[in-house]
Amino acid sequence: MPTIYSTLSNDRTFPKYEPSAKDGRIVRNRYGSAILIKGGANVANKHHQTQKFVETEVSDAELKALKENPVFKRLADRGFLTMTKPSSPKRDGAAPKTEEELKAKAGKKGVDVKLNTADAEE
């Protein structure tokens, strides 16, 4: 079964419409059912942990209907929904720099850096 990966914070439903015929011609589309894509990414749970993406399995028929839905296409184009598993989420700009990042930045400026860590003292 195909899997859709979502970075949306809330659940999202996509309606499936069925044609409504009158006298042999389609008059309007009638609401048939809905496809639920789970959300909850970047929302803290009771343990204050957050997920970067949420997985939802859909059937092949549901996937075909989703690919025809203009709202699903727009969210997929903007990167909120994808069919491939995200490799690494975007780095938080407020997070402290890692040792490798500090050394790389100092190396560009031609500075030799020794970090004050427990491993360096031994």
N, C-alpha and C positions, 0 to 999 in steps of 0.2 A: 504494500500500500504506500502511496506517496505521502511524504511528510512535508508540512509547511512550517517554517520557522518564523516566529513573530517577535518583533521588538516592541509591540504595542503594549501599553499599560493596562488597557481594558479589553474584555472580550469583544469580539466584533461578529455580527451576523450578516450574512450576505443572502438576500432573498432569491429564491428560484421562482420564476413566473412561468405559468402554463397558459397557452393560448386558449381563449374562450371563443367558441364559434357560435354564430347565429346565422341561420339560413345558409350554411355552407361556407361562410366567409369569417375571417377572424375579425372580431369587433374590438376586443381589448385583451390585454394579458391579465390573468388572474393569479393572485398570490398562491403558490403551491406549497412550498416549504422553505426552510432556511438552512444554511450551512454555517455552523459555529466555528470560528477560529479563536482559540484560547488566547487570552492576554495575561498580563501579570508580570511582564518584564520590567525590571528596574523599580519594582514595588517591594518594600520591605515586608517580610513575614513576621511572625511573632518572635522569632529569634534574631531579628534585625539583619537578615541575610537577603540579598537581592539576586535574582537571576538576570542574566544579560539577554536571554531569549527563551521562548516557550515553544514546545513542539506540539503540533496537532496532526494526527493522521487522518487522511481523507481518502475516500474511494476514488477510483478512476473516473466514475461518472460525475462525482462532485468536483473533481479537479477540472474536468472539461467545462462544467458550468461556471466555475470560478474564473477560468481563463477568458470567458466571454463577458464577465461582469466588469463594467467600466471602473467602478470604485476599487475593485480588487486590482485591476491593472494599474491604476494610479498609485495605490499603496505599494505595489511591487516595484514600480518604476522609481519611487522615492526611497526604496530600501527598507521599508517597514516590514514587508513580507517577502520571504524568499524560499526557494525550493532546495537550496544548498545550505548545508550547515555552516554557520558563521565560524571562521577559523579563530579569529581573536577579536574581541570587542575593542572598540576605540578606547584609548588610554585616557584616564581622567586627568585633566590638566592640573588639578590641585594635589595630585598624589606626589609624594616625595620621589626624587630621582633615584634610580638604582645606581649601583656601583659602576656598572658598564656604561651607563649614560654619562656619568660624571667624568669617567676616564676618556670617553670619546669626545666630549665637549672640550676637555682640557687639551687633548691631543691635537685638536684643530687649531688651538691657539699657541701650540708649541710649549706648553707647560707640563713639567713632570709632576704627577700627583701621587702622593702616598696618603692613603686613607687611614685614619686612626681607628683600626678595628682590632679585635682580639687576635685574629690570624696574623696580623702584621707584627705583633709584639713577640711572637714565638720564634 
